[in-house]
Amino acid sequence: MIAQKNDAPRAARTLRQTTIAALAVLAVLADIVPGSAQSQTIKIGVPVPLSGSSANAGTDIVNGAKLAAAHINAAGGVLGKQIELVPEDDACDAQTAVQAAQKLVDAGVVAVAGGYCSSAALPELSTFHRAGIPYVLDASSNPKLTEMGYNDVFRAIGRDDEQGPFAANFIKNSLHAKRAAVIHDNTTYAKGLADNTVEALKKDGVDVVYNDAITPGQMDYSPTLTHVASLNPDVIYYTGYFSEAGLIVKEARQLGLKMTLMGGDGTNDPTLMKTAGPAADGLIITTEPLAQFLSGAHTFVDDYTKAYGQGPGAYSVYEYDAVGVTAKAIADGKSATPAAIAAALHKITNYPGATGTIGFNPKGDRIVVGYITIIVKGNSFAPYQKQDAGGHWMAMK
């Protein structure tokens, strides 16, 4: 009996110590749980290629995200907290992308704004969806991304099945081409855009004389170009990325090819001109409007140039808006939990972004999407043509 009496205080002390330890653990966990009340910052992931041939585009996207976060934080942040960006390199590679996405989940991000290559964004999306984390895409345009029935994926740009018909319309009704060759690189994005363009060209009565892939990373595409030239197309449309496009354009002109050369919106990076040199002059690109051609993005362009010492690349402004609309959803939902952010994103219909008004349809796609054509002139991109309200092609100023 004496032993039992003496054990009581010890048991009580042990219980108190265990309770205190448990509370301490809970406090630590609360501090790292995404969106918890104890978190000091609100973490947003930015998965992009920071290595490999698309690293320039990825760096530009991260810079756009940083500029958005700086503006948001300078205005007081969201819910009284600062936005913290967590960039992660996906190298535009599916396997690397899965690892990058898991790192972001483990880091405690409450939302993700980024994505460049659709081939990386697709596996990233699966990882984020399993974790319940919303993904706002700034550049990945493959239709499948918003056709999987997920309620936590959104897109700040258009889709390949919107750009493809746009490109086909331009080829037929502005260039008045009768014969077209389409070259892609067999990646998810490039093949998707190629397939949608070819389908639209055929519906428009344009003879598609070539539709096949090159292998990315090769040093010589002249055999393919020589074969394509023998088929006498009026236009060659390349739907891959800028790293190969620069070499293709350069070699096409070296071979003396005179037909119109075009590229999709994976070729709209200034690095293309560094590779192609003067041969790039005259290249026409179908693309979402670049920041320098957007009336609502003048401040963004000025701030970006001051911050980074050069003008913005193609998708930095769309990433800027992706981060901005995510922050808006956090504020609207009055919560930094992933589920609340996704729900609030679905309710956004008229966010005033630098790229224009942003709202999402039930699938998560941007409701209002615009495309233009630009042309390379004197080592820079210049506006070329767009469609008016009646669908007629007109010169851009």
Summary of the structure (lengths in Angstrom):
residues: 397
radius of gyration: 24.7
end to end distance: 97.0
largest distance: 104.5
contacts: 1463
relative contact order: 0.13
helix: 48%
strand: 20%
